[in-house]
Amino acid sequence: MSTSQCKVCGKAATDDSPMKRCSCKSEDALYCGAECQNADWKKHKKTCRDLRKADATNRAAEETATSPSTVPSVVKAVDLTGGYNIPFHPIDVEISSNHEIFNGAGHLSPLSILVGQPILVYRHLRDDPYDYECHPQREELDNLSVTHMMINPKSGFAPARWQCGIGRVTIAREDKSPLSKKDLEKIWMYCDAVIESFSNDCVPPLGTHNPTTFERFARNYDANEEFDFFDEDEE
């Protein structure tokens, strides 16, 4: 025989007449019937609603934890093949969202960070780029557009390891959002414009490189119009 009893009238449960528990599953919400349950509602309703709300929150959390990730399984990226006579030869590719470019093997382009377009560059060659300084295939493994995208915005020069032996690279956005050939072309040409400013002794302050400046550059580039880092009122 069960020892549970009705919360309201105290009637003990029997094997033939078990207590009924409120659907909120409260430990003490046991009743012999609907009459006692209705009589207790004013006292029980706050506890009942709180427990139901907590249960709904827990279920939602469990569903979120077991639902598929919102990160795409395939990321749209761009390969640059390189070559001395091919400064920019982009190829659309798709890579896994778990590709090693996102797990430490990719290198961030310094200028792309400043202008709000952070891209990761992944070098396919596994050996040391310095091994190619006097290599007979050095020109074939040059990748000028990558060298430009890896420049230090303070000096206008890329680190030595990004000046030779680069070879084919894969480039993807750090946040794994799609990167198109046209998107990458604009980032490359922005870096090229920065290099040109060093050549002309008209270097813009470091703070000039920001998302707003890049957006202005991209508009001018699409319209095939000249761009001036110092013309902030340019529309």
C-alpha positions as a printed NumPy array, in Angstrom:
array([[  0.   ,   0.   ,   0.   ],
       [  1.246,   3.501,  -0.854],
       [  1.891,   5.911,   2.033],
       [  1.211,   9.081,  -0.009],
       [ -1.762,  11.209,   0.928],
       [ -3.896,  14.025,  -0.449],
       [ -2.417,  17.473,   0.12 ],
       [ -5.849,  18.95 ,   0.921],
       [ -7.929,  16.392,   2.852],
       [ -5.146,  14.093,   4.023],
       [ -6.783,  10.979,   2.6  ],
       [ -4.246,   8.196,   2.241],
       [ -3.684,   6.528,  -1.082],
       [ -4.524,   2.871,  -1.585],
       [ -3.593,   0.478,  -4.34 ],
       [ -7.129,   0.872,  -5.68 ],
       [ -7.215,   4.673,  -5.233],
       [ -3.752,   6.116,  -5.889],
       [ -3.086,   9.835,  -5.553],
       [ -3.001,  12.003,  -8.677],
       [ -0.029,  14.323,  -9.096],
       [ -0.312,  17.729, -10.804],
       [  1.24 ,  17.675, -14.284],
       [  3.822,  20.257, -13.13 ],
       [  5.379,  17.31 , -11.242],
       [  5.61 ,  19.14 ,  -7.921],
       [  6.558,  16.669,  -5.183],
       [  3.762,  17.733,  -2.794],
       [  1.013,  18.362,  -5.375],
       [ -0.817,  15.089,  -4.694],
       [ -4.617,  14.943,  -4.691],
       [ -7.26 ,  12.324,  -4.173],
       [ -9.405,  13.855,  -6.888],
       [-10.347,  16.93 ,  -8.931],
       [-12.319,  18.508,  -6.068],
       [ -9.282,  18.738,  -3.778],
       [ -7.013,  19.787,  -6.641],
       [ -9.362,  22.679,  -7.521],
       [ -9.568,  23.695,  -3.873],
       [ -5.771,  23.977,  -3.683],
       [ -5.326,  25.848,  -6.961],
       [ -5.061,  29.374,  -5.485],
       [ -2.165,  28.286,  -3.273],
       [ -0.528,  26.006,  -5.833],
       [ -0.801,  28.02 ,  -9.061],
       [  2.381,  30.132,  -8.611],
       [  4.477,  27.041,  -7.909],
       [  2.801,  25.268, -10.798],
       [  3.525,  28.05 , -13.281],
       [  7.132,  28.467, -12.089],
       [  7.81 ,  24.768, -12.49 ],
       [  6.239,  24.663, -15.947],
       [  8.284,  27.681, -17.039],
       [ 11.508,  26.114, -15.753],
       [ 10.684,  22.862, -17.529],
       [ 10.084,  24.68 , -20.82 ],
       [ 13.389,  26.54 , -20.469],
       [ 15.267,  23.298, -19.818],
       [ 13.68 ,  21.601, -22.819],
       [ 14.577,  24.545, -25.061],
       [ 18.183,  24.416, -23.852],
       [ 18.365,  20.694, -24.57 ],
       [ 16.969,  21.176, -28.072],
       [ 19.504,  23.921, -28.77 ],
       [ 22.341,  21.747, -27.53 ],
       [ 21.335,  18.847, -29.773],
       [ 20.353,  20.9  , -32.845],
       [ 22.716,  21.092, -35.84 ],
       [ 25.318,  23.863, -35.664],
       [ 24.568,  27.106, -37.502],
       [ 28.147,  27.134, -38.806],
       [ 28.059,  25.904, -42.42 ],
       [ 29.675,  22.513, -43.023],
       [ 31.089,  23.863, -46.293],
       [ 32.723,  27.286, -46.593],
       [ 33.036,  29.206, -49.855],
       [ 36.661,  30.301, -50.268],
       [ 39.098,  31.297, -53.016],
       [ 42.351,  29.726, -54.213],
       [ 45.148,  31.847, -55.705],
       [ 47.523,  29.822, -57.864],
       [ 50.23 ,  32.472, -58.179],
       [ 53.116,  32.618, -60.644],
       [ 55.385,  35.535, -61.508],
       [ 53.365,  36.486, -64.583],
       [ 49.979,  35.859, -62.941],
       [ 49.601,  38.343, -60.091],
       [ 45.943,  37.478, -59.5  ],
       [ 44.352,  34.243, -60.666],
       [ 41.427,  33.415, -58.344],
       [ 39.519,  30.134, -58.347],
       [ 36.286,  29.572, -56.409],
       [ 36.598,  26.608, -54.042],
       [ 34.645,  25.059, -51.189],
       [ 36.371,  23.831, -48.047],
       [ 35.226,  22.127, -44.868],
       [ 34.331,  24.337, -41.924],
       [ 36.811,  22.154, -40.001],
       [ 39.638,  22.837, -42.46 ],
       [ 42.978,  23.495, -40.77 ],
       [ 42.929,  27.059, -42.099],
       [ 40.462,  27.753, -39.257],
       [ 42.474,  25.801, -36.687],
       [ 45.769,  27.643, -36.578],
       [ 47.203,  26.969, -40.04 ],
       [ 45.711,  30.104, -41.573],
       [ 47.436,  33.504, -41.286],
       [ 45.465,  36.728, -40.973],
       [ 46.074,  39.507, -43.479],
       [ 46.994,  42.564, -41.33 ],
       [ 45.232,  45.168, -43.481],
       [ 42.123,  43.029, -43.862],
       [ 41.695,  43.113, -40.081],
       [ 41.885,  46.91 , -39.95 ],
       [ 39.277,  47.394, -42.674],
       [ 36.8  ,  44.924, -41.177],
       [ 37.327,  42.178, -43.773],
       [ 39.509,  39.668, -41.881],
       [ 40.761,  36.931, -44.184],
       [ 42.905,  33.891, -43.469],
       [ 45.651,  32.812, -45.877],
       [ 46.599,  29.136, -46.011],
       [ 49.81 ,  28.147, -47.793],
       [ 49.62 ,  24.708, -49.434],
       [ 53.377,  24.143, -49.525],
       [ 54.591,  22.519, -46.335],
       [ 58.299,  23.341, -46.558],
       [ 60.059,  26.513, -45.446],
       [ 59.468,  29.443, -47.828],
       [ 63.084,  30.56 , -47.303],
       [ 64.166,  27.383, -49.124],
       [ 62.896,  28.992, -52.322],
       [ 65.035,  32.146, -52.282],
       [ 67.479,  30.6  , -54.781],
       [ 65.217,  27.843, -56.054],
       [ 65.044,  27.349, -59.868],
       [ 61.235,  27.441, -59.609],
       [ 61.148,  30.577, -57.481],
       [ 59.266,  32.653, -60.068],
       [ 56.672,  29.925, -60.55 ],
       [ 56.029,  29.89 , -56.809],
       [ 55.831,  33.649, -56.369],
       [ 52.353,  34.874, -55.494],
       [ 52.433,  38.649, -55.72 ],
       [ 48.817,  39.288, -54.736],
       [ 49.323,  37.299, -51.524],
       [ 52.533,  39.24 , -50.799],
       [ 50.522,  42.462, -51.161],
       [ 47.755,  41.231, -48.847],
       [ 50.281,  40.306, -46.149],
       [ 52.016,  43.703, -45.94 ],
       [ 52.562,  45.497, -42.673],
       [ 50.422,  48.672, -42.962],
       [ 53.068,  50.613, -41.038],
       [ 55.933,  49.81 , -43.421],
       [ 54.322,  48.757, -46.691],
       [ 56.4  ,  45.554, -46.728],
       [ 55.383,  41.937, -46.194],
       [ 57.435,  39.686, -43.908],
       [ 60.193,  37.818, -45.774],
       [ 58.311,  34.512, -45.549],
       [ 55.522,  36.048, -47.625],
       [ 57.847,  37.287, -50.363],
       [ 58.955,  33.997, -51.911],
       [ 58.041,  30.316, -52.012],
       [ 54.378,  31.022, -51.404],
       [ 52.854,  28.86 , -54.106],
       [ 49.159,  28.111, -54.186],
       [ 47.095,  29.403, -51.28 ],
       [ 43.527,  29.118, -50.067],
       [ 41.912,  32.235, -48.644],
       [ 38.751,  32.301, -46.518],
       [ 36.966,  34.754, -44.281],
       [ 37.847,  34.296, -40.617],
       [ 34.15 ,  34.089, -39.685],
       [ 33.543,  31.417, -42.372],
       [ 31.061,  33.583, -44.295],
       [ 31.27 ,  33.248, -48.114],
       [ 34.23 ,  34.85 , -49.889],
       [ 33.87 ,  35.493, -53.633],
       [ 36.567,  36.208, -56.203],
       [ 35.27 ,  39.778, -56.505],
       [ 35.377,  40.27 , -52.718],
       [ 38.987,  39.112, -52.623],
       [ 39.917,  41.24 , -55.611],
       [ 38.77 ,  44.368, -53.762],
       [ 40.796,  43.465, -50.672],
       [ 43.872,  42.813, -52.831],
       [ 43.477,  46.08 , -54.726],
       [ 43.027,  48.008, -51.474],
       [ 46.348,  46.584, -50.272],
       [ 47.874,  47.476, -53.639],
       [ 46.649,  51.069, -53.234],
       [ 48.337,  51.214, -49.819],
       [ 51.631,  50.003, -51.341],
       [ 51.319,  52.656, -54.047],
       [ 50.857,  55.326, -51.378],
       [ 54.243,  54.338, -49.904],
       [ 55.823,  54.58 , -53.355],
       [ 54.41 ,  58.093, -53.798],
       [ 55.505,  59.249, -50.316],
       [ 51.878,  59.953, -49.529],
       [ 51.268,  57.377, -46.811],
       [ 47.873,  57.641, -45.044],
       [ 47.843,  57.505, -41.216],
       [ 47.266,  54.041, -39.78 ],
       [ 43.87 ,  55.116, -38.444],
       [ 42.736,  55.773, -42.014],
       [ 42.419,  52.042, -42.584],
       [ 38.962,  51.233, -41.267],
       [ 35.691,  49.729, -42.544],
       [ 34.369,  53.098, -43.716],
       [ 37.441,  53.79 , -45.836],
       [ 37.273,  50.315, -47.341],
       [ 33.597,  50.724, -48.215],
       [ 34.421,  53.999, -49.958],
       [ 37.28 ,  52.317, -51.816],
       [ 35.011,  49.423, -52.878],
       [ 32.398,  51.836, -54.266],
       [ 35.022,  53.677, -56.29 ],
       [ 36.508,  50.413, -57.506],
       [ 33.118,  49.149, -58.684],
       [ 32.553,  52.455, -60.471],
       [ 36.056,  52.359, -61.98 ],
       [ 36.861,  55.689, -60.34 ],
       [ 40.121,  56.879, -58.819],
       [ 40.514,  56.697, -55.068],
       [ 42.246,  59.053, -52.665],
       [ 42.857,  58.012, -49.06 ],
       [ 42.867,  61.655, -48.016],
       [ 39.615,  62.651, -49.709],
       [ 37.239,  61.773, -46.856],
       [ 34.375,  63.803, -48.334],
       [ 34.474,  61.822, -51.543],
       [ 31.085,  60.343, -52.364]])
